[in-house]
Amino acid sequence: MSRSILDLLKERSGESFSLHEQYLNAQMVRVLKTIGFDRQYVRAMGPYLYDDQGDRYLDLLSGFGVFAVGRNHPTVVRALREVMEAELPGLVQMDVSLLSGLFAERFLATVPGALEKAFFANSGSEAVEAAIKFARYATARPGIVYCDHAFHGLTLGSLSVNGEDIFREGFGPLLPDTHRVPFGDLEALERVLASHEIAAFIVEPIQGHGVNVPDASYLSEAARLCRAHGALFVADEIQTGVGRTGRFWAIEHWGVEPDMLLAAKALSGGFVPIGAVALRKSVFDAVFSSMVRAPIHGSTFSKNNLAMAAGIATLEVIEQENLVANAAKIGEAILDDLRAMVDRYSFMKEVRGLGLMQAIEFAPPDRLKHRAAWKLLDSAQKGLFAQLVTVPLFKRHHILSQTAGHDLAVVKFLPPLNIDDSDRQWIARAVDDVIADTEKVGGAIWDLGRNLAGAALRSRTRR
Ligand SMILES: Cc1ncc(COP(=O)(O)O)c(C=O)c1O
């Protein structure tokens, strides 16, 4: 290579949007420009991003939840550097690496119940694909049950158990024998399980779309029903896991022992793609039942040295820095701050979540003028009100957040687990300021609303 990557970045700085417009997803560029999120980030550390103007942003998005230990954590960086500099023999394939054995040992030590085997992959979706295949093979049944609004990924198998139609439309036919049930509805689940054709029920302990927290007995009862009907209970902890909710695995809040637990995202510290399945030995042994079947499921890059080393370092950081307890403590404090606002602001309906997986839901209030303003926005794009919060949070307060799904008037926070009390105060001040402004119908925030509604309508007409 004639130039260093850093020289290349310097030479071409400022071109990211035009390059993406030309060669990658131009619609993403349009979205960012429309909502004013088009910044040039030049550095990142812990929970903060820095742009080329020297401004600091608090990242409550964490790359969709991968930066649980914060960005560029020095311990994870050191582990990756060590692996590169040691010239280790990775991906020999006709070999079994020590690093993957060590990571499997540590990963399995974190999971609840009797999950004695690990399977590694390259993404959350790949972990889901593996779970579907393993469940079908081990039970010799075809059916997979999933929940309304579930998100388990976008590859064809995982899309087949995705409970959001917008992601599915036009990509069919998807996998047969998949069955959708409402999240929280045990009777519906039991009706489907009673067919005895069901291999597994896959569920997020807290749904990422909407941040839906289940009733106290839902998950344990669902697991019991699965067992009673010979189906496997699969906990998709790809977003909720690795300390996010104030327990290492969210399922621990309800004392549930799954038959398979799926992880990805934060498990490798945000540097190297990873996916992981922890599963019962009986299920694993059914699939990998003979030497001929040793390579029956896998993926070329899974168990690669960088992912495994990053995983080991990440688990160590989480333990050493007490990040699970921090997520529980600071998460509860933020939820308390936000809940205290619900009675003061008419558009705020509910604050919910566990640990550092949080949501604010908005709804039209009783006052006629406020209701009419809401309706106008909603008719342009359902849930658009949430953008009236995320956009000024970003532009005015330099807080990066997201809406909790298509069509939802729900703002979602998914911060790194190492945020501190000054970050908590930053969030409380900013949210208070922005939501106070939404009360002033006709004010600057509603001008923004009109602009966004116009853009949404124009985009709809173009389609
Ligand atoms: C609960 C859940 N499962 C699966 C996935 C898919 O993971 P990936 O994007 O790594 O394929 C996601 C991603 O957001 C997720 O939140």
The ligand as an SDF file (V2000), in Angstrom:
LIG
                    3D

 16 16  0  0  0  0  0  0  0  0999 V2000
  -32.6300   -9.0740   19.0340 C   0  0  0  0  0  0  0  0  0  0  0  0
  -31.8300   -9.1070   17.7650 C   0  0  0  0  0  0  0  0  0  0  0  0
  -31.6270  -10.2740   17.1490 N   0  0  0  0  0  0  0  0  0  0  0  0
  -30.9080  -10.3540   16.0130 C   0  0  0  0  0  0  0  0  0  0  0  0
  -30.3600   -9.2360   15.4320 C   0  0  0  0  0  0  0  0  0  0  0  0
  -29.5490   -9.3540   14.1680 C   0  0  0  0  0  0  0  0  0  0  0  0
  -28.2100   -9.1440   14.4590 O   0  0  0  0  0  0  0  0  0  0  0  0
  -27.1890   -8.7230   13.2930 P   0  0  0  0  0  0  0  0  0  0  0  0
  -27.5630   -7.3630   12.8460 O   0  0  0  0  0  0  0  0  0  0  0  0
  -25.8280   -8.7860   13.9580 O   0  0  0  0  0  0  0  0  0  0  0  0
  -27.3130   -9.7410   12.2210 O   0  0  0  0  0  0  0  0  0  0  0  0
  -30.5430   -7.9970   16.0470 C   0  0  0  0  0  0  0  0  0  0  0  0
  -29.9860   -6.7720   15.4380 C   0  0  0  0  0  0  0  0  0  0  0  0
  -30.3670   -5.6670   15.7190 O   0  0  0  0  0  0  0  0  0  0  0  0
  -31.2940   -7.9200   17.2420 C   0  0  0  0  0  0  0  0  0  0  0  0
  -31.5050   -6.7650   17.8680 O   0  0  0  0  0  0  0  0  0  0  0  0
  1  2  1  0
  2  3  1  0
  2 15  2  0
  3  4  2  0
  4  5  1  0
  5  6  1  0
  5 12  2  0
  6  7  1  0
  7  8  1  0
  8  9  2  0
  8 10  1  0
  8 11  1  0
 12 13  1  0
 12 15  1  0
 13 14  2  0
 15 16  1  0
M  END
$$$$
